[in-house]
């Protein structure tokens, strides 16, 4: 009985730990897509944040400065995505995929440039845990409640949602649609980068392409959660549980290859089961041009 309780407790802790990077990225994806901009680039933004957060943390000896560096780097990636999608009117999916490919090459190049040709580096100074978790876990959970209230209770959040539903109507009502869209996509990049920065501090090192598809899983959580922060949190916990099971039962009689596949299998099942039942913002992915007065 005690072994069972210990197992459940351990599984719960690992689930929260593994779902945290997904949660930050998913919350960022919700902000972007609620404004009408598809963000396939969450993967690249996470990877950029993982490198920037880890590298700056190592160079300064302060993980919090590393997180600030990740926020800045992620915001730049979000700005690039916003410029391509909103100013240059590029296809949102193509822009996001380009960011993912760009981030993969850029991070390994910068790793080799700053760390003597190495393709990875160790994290020398890590966060002090509060209980079983580092502070980012608690911040992520708190952000769920903040964004839930922001999007559904605060006028600014309601205006943001309006830009993703009926931007023409929002424009007519005096809302600066382009400003809200830009701010949402930039904030999306910043949040995804925090999720990425969590990874090297959790693992103890930065490695090539360490986001490992988590940005796509976070996007699946956005869809699974119907673009709602609270529901997306539940989706992230489900995906985190799959990864926790992989880590916990990797040495069991179940083949390790199957356990490694488990998080992605659950992602596919979730998308197949819920993508037709989800209701995205009405103007998601549709180009918008400001009305002439």
C-alpha positions as CSV (number, residue, x, y, z in Angstrom):
1,X,0.0,0.0,0.0
2,X,2.8,2.4,0.9
3,X,4.6,1.6,-2.3
4,X,1.4,2.4,-4.3
5,X,1.0,5.7,-2.5
6,X,4.6,6.5,-3.1
7,X,4.2,5.6,-6.8
8,X,1.1,7.8,-7.2
9,X,2.8,10.7,-5.4
10,X,5.9,10.4,-7.6
11,X,3.8,10.2,-10.7
12,X,1.9,13.3,-9.7
13,X,5.0,15.3,-9.1
14,X,6.6,14.2,-12.4
15,X,3.4,15.0,-14.2
16,X,3.4,18.6,-13.0
17,X,7.1,18.9,-13.8
18,X,6.7,17.6,-17.3
19,X,3.5,19.5,-18.1
20,X,5.0,22.9,-17.1
21,X,6.9,23.7,-20.3
22,X,3.8,22.6,-22.3
23,X,1.6,24.8,-20.2
24,X,3.7,28.0,-20.8
25,X,3.8,27.3,-24.5
26,X,0.0,26.5,-24.6
27,X,-0.9,29.7,-22.8
28,X,1.2,31.6,-25.4
29,X,-0.5,29.8,-28.2
30,X,-3.9,30.7,-26.8
31,X,-3.0,34.4,-26.7
32,X,-1.7,34.4,-30.3
33,X,-4.6,32.4,-31.7
34,X,-7.2,34.3,-29.7
35,X,-6.0,37.3,-31.6
36,X,-6.4,35.5,-34.9
37,X,-2.8,34.5,-35.6
38,X,-2.0,30.8,-35.9
39,X,1.3,30.0,-34.1
40,X,2.9,26.8,-35.4
41,X,6.2,28.4,-34.4
42,X,5.7,27.5,-30.7
43,X,8.3,24.8,-31.2
44,X,11.0,27.2,-32.4
45,X,10.1,29.8,-29.8
46,X,10.5,27.2,-27.1
47,X,13.9,26.0,-28.5
48,X,15.1,29.6,-28.7
49,X,14.0,30.2,-25.1
50,X,15.8,27.0,-24.0
51,X,19.1,28.2,-25.5
52,X,18.8,31.8,-24.4
53,X,17.6,31.0,-20.9
54,X,20.3,28.3,-20.4
55,X,23.1,30.2,-22.0
56,X,22.5,33.6,-20.3
57,X,21.9,31.8,-17.0
58,X,25.3,30.1,-17.3
59,X,27.1,33.3,-18.4
60,X,25.6,35.4,-15.7
61,X,25.4,32.7,-13.0
62,X,21.8,33.7,-12.3
63,X,18.9,31.6,-13.6
64,X,16.4,34.5,-13.2
65,X,18.5,36.6,-15.6
66,X,18.4,33.6,-17.9
67,X,14.6,33.6,-17.8
68,X,14.6,37.3,-18.6
69,X,16.9,36.6,-21.5
70,X,14.6,33.8,-22.7
71,X,11.6,36.2,-22.5
72,X,13.5,38.8,-24.7
73,X,14.6,36.1,-27.2
74,X,11.1,34.7,-27.4
75,X,9.6,38.1,-27.8
76,X,11.9,38.7,-30.8
77,X,10.8,35.5,-32.4
78,X,7.2,36.4,-31.8
79,X,7.8,39.8,-33.3
80,X,9.3,38.2,-36.4
81,X,6.2,36.0,-36.7
82,X,3.9,38.9,-36.3
83,X,5.7,41.0,-38.9
84,X,5.5,38.2,-41.5
85,X,1.9,37.3,-40.7
86,X,0.4,40.8,-40.2
87,X,2.5,43.2,-42.1
88,X,3.8,41.0,-45.0
89,X,0.6,38.9,-45.0
90,X,2.5,35.6,-45.2
91,X,0.7,32.3,-44.6
92,X,0.7,31.8,-40.8
93,X,1.6,28.1,-41.0
94,X,4.5,28.6,-43.4
95,X,5.8,31.5,-41.2
96,X,5.6,29.3,-38.1
97,X,7.4,26.3,-39.7
98,X,10.1,28.7,-41.0
99,X,10.6,29.9,-37.4
100,X,11.0,26.3,-36.2
101,X,13.6,25.4,-38.8
102,X,15.4,28.7,-38.3
103,X,15.5,28.2,-34.5
104,X,16.9,24.7,-34.8
105,X,19.8,25.8,-36.9
106,X,20.4,29.1,-35.0
107,X,20.5,27.5,-31.5
108,X,23.1,24.9,-32.4
109,X,25.2,27.5,-34.3
110,X,25.2,29.8,-31.2
111,X,25.9,26.9,-28.9
112,X,29.0,26.0,-30.8
113,X,30.0,29.7,-31.1
114,X,29.7,30.4,-27.3
115,X,30.7,27.0,-25.9
116,X,34.0,26.1,-27.7
117,X,32.4,24.2,-30.5
118,X,30.3,22.0,-28.3
119,X,26.8,21.1,-29.3
120,X,25.5,21.1,-25.7
121,X,26.4,22.7,-22.4
122,X,25.7,22.0,-18.7
123,X,23.7,24.3,-16.4
124,X,26.0,25.4,-13.6
125,X,23.5,27.3,-11.5
126,X,19.9,26.0,-11.1
127,X,16.8,27.2,-9.4
128,X,16.3,26.6,-5.7
129,X,13.2,24.3,-5.3
130,X,10.2,25.3,-3.3
131,X,8.9,22.0,-2.0
132,X,9.1,19.4,-4.9
133,X,9.1,22.1,-7.6
134,X,11.1,25.0,-8.9
135,X,9.4,28.4,-8.9
136,X,8.4,28.2,-12.6
137,X,5.9,25.4,-11.9
138,X,4.0,27.6,-9.5
139,X,4.2,30.6,-11.8
140,X,2.8,28.5,-14.7
141,X,-0.2,27.4,-12.6
142,X,-0.8,31.0,-11.4
143,X,-0.7,32.2,-15.0
144,X,-3.6,29.9,-15.9
145,X,-5.9,31.8,-13.5
146,X,-4.5,35.2,-14.5
147,X,-5.1,34.5,-18.2
148,X,-8.5,33.0,-17.6
149,X,-9.6,36.2,-15.8
150,X,-7.8,38.4,-18.4
151,X,-9.5,36.8,-21.4
152,X,-13.0,36.5,-19.9
153,X,-13.3,39.3,-17.3
154,X,-10.9,42.2,-18.2
155,X,-11.9,44.6,-21.0
156,X,-8.4,44.4,-22.6
157,X,-8.8,40.6,-22.8
158,X,-12.2,40.9,-24.3
159,X,-10.9,43.3,-26.9
160,X,-8.1,40.8,-27.7
161,X,-10.7,38.0,-28.2
162,X,-12.7,40.4,-30.4
163,X,-9.7,40.8,-32.7
164,X,-9.6,37.1,-33.3
165,X,-13.4,36.7,-33.8
166,X,-14.6,39.8,-35.8
167,X,-11.7,42.2,-36.3
168,X,-13.8,44.5,-38.5
169,X,-16.4,44.9,-35.8
170,X,-13.6,45.5,-33.3
171,X,-12.0,48.1,-35.6
172,X,-15.4,49.8,-36.0
173,X,-15.7,49.9,-32.2
174,X,-12.4,51.8,-32.0
175,X,-10.1,48.9,-31.1
176,X,-6.6,49.1,-32.5
177,X,-6.7,45.6,-34.0
178,X,-3.2,45.5,-35.3
179,X,-1.8,46.7,-32.0
180,X,-3.6,43.9,-30.1
181,X,-2.5,41.3,-32.6
182,X,1.1,42.3,-32.4
183,X,1.1,42.4,-28.6
184,X,-0.6,39.0,-28.4
185,X,1.9,37.3,-30.8
186,X,4.9,38.9,-29.0
187,X,3.5,37.7,-25.7
188,X,3.0,34.3,-27.1
189,X,6.7,34.1,-28.1
190,X,7.7,35.2,-24.6
191,X,5.6,32.6,-22.8
192,X,6.7,29.8,-25.1
193,X,10.3,30.8,-24.5
194,X,9.8,30.6,-20.7
195,X,8.5,27.1,-21.2
196,X,11.6,26.4,-23.3
197,X,13.9,27.9,-20.7
198,X,12.4,25.5,-18.1
199,X,13.8,22.5,-20.0
200,X,17.5,23.0,-19.5
201,X,17.0,23.9,-15.8
202,X,14.9,20.8,-15.4
203,X,17.3,18.5,-17.3
204,X,20.5,20.1,-16.1
205,X,21.8,20.9,-19.6
206,X,21.0,22.2,-23.0
207,X,21.2,19.9,-26.0
208,X,20.4,20.1,-29.7
209,X,16.7,20.3,-30.5
210,X,15.8,19.7,-26.8
211,X,12.2,21.0,-27.2
212,X,11.7,17.6,-29.0
213,X,8.2,18.4,-30.4
214,X,6.8,19.9,-27.2
215,X,5.7,23.0,-29.1
216,X,3.5,20.9,-31.3
217,X,2.1,19.0,-28.3
218,X,1.4,22.4,-26.7
219,X,-0.5,23.4,-29.8
220,X,-2.4,20.2,-29.6
221,X,-3.3,21.2,-26.0
222,X,-4.6,24.5,-27.2
223,X,-6.9,22.8,-29.6
224,X,-7.8,20.1,-27.1
225,X,-8.6,22.8,-24.5
226,X,-10.7,24.7,-27.0
227,X,-8.5,27.8,-26.7
228,X,-9.4,28.2,-23.0
229,X,-6.5,28.5,-20.5
230,X,-8.2,26.3,-17.8
231,X,-9.0,23.5,-20.3
232,X,-5.6,23.7,-21.9
233,X,-4.1,23.2,-18.4
234,X,-6.0,20.0,-18.1
235,X,-4.8,18.9,-21.6
236,X,-1.2,19.7,-20.6
237,X,-1.6,17.6,-17.5
238,X,-2.8,14.7,-19.6
239,X,0.2,15.0,-22.0
240,X,2.5,15.5,-19.0
241,X,1.1,12.3,-17.4
242,X,2.0,10.4,-20.6
243,X,5.6,11.7,-20.4
244,X,5.7,11.0,-16.6
245,X,4.5,7.4,-17.3
246,X,7.3,7.1,-19.9
247,X,9.9,8.2,-17.3
248,X,8.4,6.1,-14.4
249,X,7.8,2.8,-16.3
250,X,10.7,3.0,-18.7
251,X,12.4,0.0,-17.1
252,X,9.2,-2.1,-16.8
253,X,8.1,-5.1,-19.0
254,X,6.5,-2.6,-21.4
255,X,9.0,-2.0,-24.3
256,X,10.9,1.3,-23.8
257,X,10.3,2.2,-27.5
258,X,6.5,2.2,-26.9
259,X,6.8,4.3,-23.7
260,X,8.8,6.9,-25.6
261,X,6.1,7.0,-28.2
262,X,3.3,7.3,-25.6
263,X,3.1,11.2,-25.4
264,X,2.9,11.5,-29.2
265,X,0.3,8.7,-29.5
266,X,-1.9,10.5,-26.9
267,X,-1.4,13.7,-28.8
268,X,-2.6,12.1,-32.1
269,X,-5.6,10.5,-30.3
270,X,-6.5,13.8,-28.7
271,X,-6.4,15.6,-32.0
272,X,-8.4,13.0,-33.9
273,X,-11.0,12.9,-31.1
274,X,-11.4,16.6,-30.4
275,X,-10.3,18.6,-33.5
276,X,-13.8,18.4,-35.0
277,X,-15.5,19.3,-31.7
278,X,-13.3,22.4,-31.1
279,X,-14.4,25.9,-32.0
280,X,-11.5,28.1,-33.0
281,X,-11.7,31.9,-33.1
282,X,-13.8,32.8,-36.2
283,X,-11.0,34.8,-37.9
284,X,-8.1,32.5,-37.0
285,X,-5.6,32.5,-39.8
286,X,-7.5,34.9,-41.9
287,X,-5.7,38.0,-43.2
288,X,-6.8,41.4,-41.8
289,X,-6.3,44.8,-43.3
290,X,-7.1,47.9,-41.4
291,X,-10.2,49.8,-42.6
292,X,-9.6,53.2,-44.1
293,X,-11.4,56.0,-42.2
